Amino acid sequence: MMKKIMNAPENYVTEMLEGIYTAHADMVAFTGDDLHCYVSKVKKAGKVGLATGGGSGHLPLFLGYVGEGMLDGCTIGDVFQSPSPEQMYNVTKEIDSGSGVLYIYGNYNGDIFNFDMAAEMADFEDGIEVKSVVAGDDVATEKPASPDEKNKRRGVAGIFFVYKCAGAAADAMLNLDEVKRVADKAAANVRTMGVALTPCIVPRVGKAGFTIEENQMEIGMGIHGETGFRRGPLEPADVIVDELLEKILADIPYVKGNEVAVLVNGLGATPLDEQYIVVRRVNARLKAAGISVHRYYVGEYATALEMAGFSISLLKLDEELKKYIDGPVNTPFFKQF
Amino acid sequence: MMKKIMNAPENYVTEMLEGIYTAHADMVAFTGDDLHCYVSKVKKAGKVGLATGGGSGHLPLFLGYVGEGMLDGCTIGDVFQSPSPEQMYNVTKEIDSGSGVLYIYGNYNGDIFNFDMAAEMADFEDGIEVKSVVAGDDVATEKPASPDEKNKRRGVAGIFFVYKCAGAAADAMLNLDEVKRVADKAAANVRTMGVALTPCIVPRVGKAGFTIEENQMEIGMGIHGETGFRRGPLEPADVIVDELLEKILADIPYVKGNEVAVLVNGLGATPLDEQYIVVRRVNARLKAAGISVHRYYVGEYATALEMAGFSISLLKLDEELKKYIDGPVNTPFFKQF
């Protein structure tokens, strides 16, 4: 049954947004009289604008990565729903400073359709050049048969690394083509896989759309509860980590001496303690494989409401991506010195 | 039933600690060959040392506040268990740089007993001057009859504000008596009250020690599941916030024009979305009361494993506390520019 701290379910997202604008009034604002059109108050003249968007229910994804060193704007939909083209268009106009705008978002049909339309509106109405990078990092979903084939994979927590690298590249005043190249490179080198222990409940729906039996887990479940790779008995943390890492590492070529950035991400209800138990095993396995970790990120970066579980994302690094991973960030939800 | 990402329950804390030292090796280390003795790698010569300690299961409390601008060390017990006097003594020796050490910890009998003993050991063996501030901020527990009476209240999330103010005061190179005065002032001006929607499970125990019925909540439950102020049907967010705030504001004198820092804290399983719905109502109520908010903190600051629920803490500010609240912090778990 649903136990949430909320008022009327239909106000869940707008009241959440009011709280965010209240708490972080010094850093973020909305544009076009629409709470769903979220932009950074920090503007850097001539910088390529970066925007994302997607459904609510994943905090700090998506809006949490808007701020200095990362993104400039975000369009927010209802829980697990895509925002509208008009909303993304409003954000686009607000964040363009003449150097064009790059959209970075997860691989979901609704988002692709809506953001493509927003890009056309911005071009047609205002002559703003918009390019897009669609992140699809979930190795639990079908691998494209060749690099030329369209990526049908779901976008999950690994999009954080695409934001991070593209944000630092834009902050370094690279042009639109170059920022897109960096974002594409990060997207091509990030892989994620997760495990869910419990379902989550969309506020307007009021009950879970699926169940995960007691003592069961689902490997590879998506962040909206999409069917995963396999379901089975809950196993010890180390066994789960080994299965996830094996799939992640097998998906792109790794050799001894490679460097990675690691994100261990809690899906909502899993304590930070457990996420660090995961870190311990990830580190041991990567060390055994001769892969060194340049930087760890641990905590809730992309959630699915109150779902219990976690995901692991690896970003394979070269010198350029390493430099962009290390750049400083200051948003209300994520800070890096 | 217990659904946790872990290996053997008896290794829950040590494996979590190994993960933390792995992920944050640049910033923290353990001392005395004991993972439970956690210290910052940043040392500032001549600064008063600040230490805390307590049971595991509350991340980022307690160790998460060790770092530049806050604490120097932390002693970590098993889940919901006090660490030993010897462990706190080891941390004390490591962090003293000749200016003495201040202990700041929550009001629990085991911690008081053990940390008093550690203070005696440090004085007797090494001549280190140790003073203590015991935080008891939970207004769901009995109010002391007079300011002179010993505070019997539980320490909960509000201790974050005591760490923050004392940390900034020590960083400003105030002496031990002065840092203690600032910590005492913060502790005297912070009040917290929370609500729990679900119980939590201690890993070694394997099942919840209590239940909260479907559609019920417990106002004022402690962060180890201690009995709260009242139990009743789950109400809308605004109604819960109003009840908590009324109790908090009635506990110390507030007048129009007062300023506060606000902490809205998730207890573990409650999504960040819901915490911001709380912020919205807190802000409206404080505005109506003529109280202005200097700064908001929102997120998981003091948890109870996977308990669902949240707490509100208010710190009543004067110019001195405001200055210390604003000081920069850099720990692996909490950063403020």
Interface residues (C-beta under 8 A of the other chain):
Chain A: M1 K3 K4 I5 M6 N7 A8 Y12 V13 E15 M16 L17 E18 G19 I20 T22 A23 H24 S56 G57 L59 P60 V195 L197 T198 E214 N215 M217 L234 P236 A237 D238 I240 G268 A269 T270 P271 L272 D273 E274 Q275 Y276 I277 V278 V279 R280 N283 Y296 V298 E300 T303 L305 E306 A308 G309 F310 N330 K335 Q336 F337
Chain B: M1 K3 K4 I5 M6 N7 A8 Y12 V13 E15 M16 L17 E18 G19 I20 T22 A23 H24 S56 G57 L59 P60 V195 L197 T198 E214 N215 M217 L234 P236 A237 D238 I240 G268 A269 T270 P271 L272 D273 E274 Q275 Y276 I277 V278 V279 R280 N283 Y296 V298 E300 T303 L305 E306 A308 G309 F310 N330 K335 Q336 F337
